[in-house]
């Protein structure tokens, strides 16, 4: 009997050993690598880091083009570890509100017209000076060069990270009252301008009744006819169908407005170094892609403005405008060094 018990015990032991070995084989990953729980987060579904990016424009605008390209490049280059979520139509606030949110770290990113940045880094105001640039080529030479990079770095003192200069474009006047062919024609018109001191001074010098306000408010004011005009690049006039409230376009090209792809400095600093480089490189590529899109579409957009009843004054007397705003330069001696450097860079 005892001999039989010993045999049974030995058999049970063998059964347990083989059973454990079988379980171990089933638990092992088929690749022979680390267990599934140690798979990198970037490869695990649903583990992307979400970065929220806001704009104040609709999805027909060039800012949307830049935002979508940036999102595409970041996703590709991080193997979808980072996902850019785009919020157009001021869903995250007007431009100043978004910049303040980035300062406080409550908003990740935005594409913001250059005008409001003077409130966060005074040196940025030099870019708003009237008739500073005469061509897109001059603009890109300065913004993509030493001066532009230096100005972006100034934003860090305000807890903002400027990544690249996309394009709002050369700004032009629209109004609902009369054709404007020379500077005196604009006198006394009630015109919306950005909440920017240089723009206010420029249109004040033209004898305009300036109304500084956020773009989201301006759209309603134009429809309600509480203001008579505004100034913006062709792509904005087209994207927002301003023919519904405006009759006349004057191609003044009185100022160039960049569009800064901007990030909360805290959020940027929280990224690994390699991801920081991906974000910076992708922003620059998206900016250049958007600039090209703007150039390719402007002629078609102008034709559509005319088809929708707008009258375009394509060759106004620009010398009369330049003469009227010359005194604006005297009001801002703090920009003299940058203005000299810009002039030298463009020779």
C-alpha positions, 0 to 999 in steps of 0.5 A: 500500500505504501509503495502504491501511495509513493507512486501516486504522489510521484505522478501528481508531482509530474502532472503539476510540473508539466502544468506549470510549464505549459502555463508559462509557455502560454503567458510568454509574448510571441515576440520573445520580448518584454511582456505586454505591460511594458510596451512603450506608451507611444505604441499603445492605442489611445495613449497619445498626449493631446495638445489643444491648439486654438484659433479665432478663424473659421476652417476656411482660413489659412490659419486652419491650413497651417494648423492642419499641416502642423498636426499632420507633421507632429503625428507622423514624426512622433508615431502618433504619440502626440496629437494636435487637436484644433479648435477654430472659431474662437472656441478657446477665446479671442486672441488675447484671451488665448495668449493669457491662457498660454501664459498661465498654462491653461491653454497649450497652443494657438496661432495668433495674429502678430498684432496682440503680441506687443502687449506681451513683448513690446519689441514685437511692435516694430513689425506693425510699423506701416509700410515697413515691408514692400514684398513677401520676400523681404518679410521672410528674409527678416522673420526667418532670419536673426531678427525674427528669431530674436523677437520670438525669444523675447516672448519667453519672458512672458511665458510664451514660446514662439515657434514660427511665423506663419502668415496673416499677410499684407493688410488692406482696407474695406468699407461700406461707404465709398471707394478709397483711392487716396489717403484723404478718402478714408477720413472720418470713416469708422474703422475697426482696427486690432487692439494694438497701439501702432495700428491705432496710431497709424489709422489715427494719422489718416484721420480715421475714427478708429475702433479697436476691438477683437475680431469676433466682435468686429464681425457682429459690428460690421453686420450691424453697421455700427462700424463702417470698415476694417482692414485685413488681408485678402484671405480673411476678407474672402474666408469671412465673406465680408462682401455681405457687409462691405462694398469696397476693397482698397489694396493699400498693403499698409502693413504686414501681419505675421501669424505666430505659431505659439505655445505655452512655455511651460508646456513646451519645456515639459516636452522631451528634447527630441519632441521639442525639436519636432514641434519647432521644425514642424511649426516652421514647415507648416508656416512655410506651407501656409505661406505658399497656400496664401500666395497660390490662392490670393488671385482666385480669392480676389476674383471671387470678391468681385464676383460677389459684388465687391469693387476692388481699387487695385492701384490706390495712391500709396504715396499719399498714404505713406506721407500721411503715416510718416509721423507714426515713426517719430512716435516710436523711437524705441524701435529705431535700432530694430528699424535700422537693422531691418533696413540693413538686412534688406539691402 
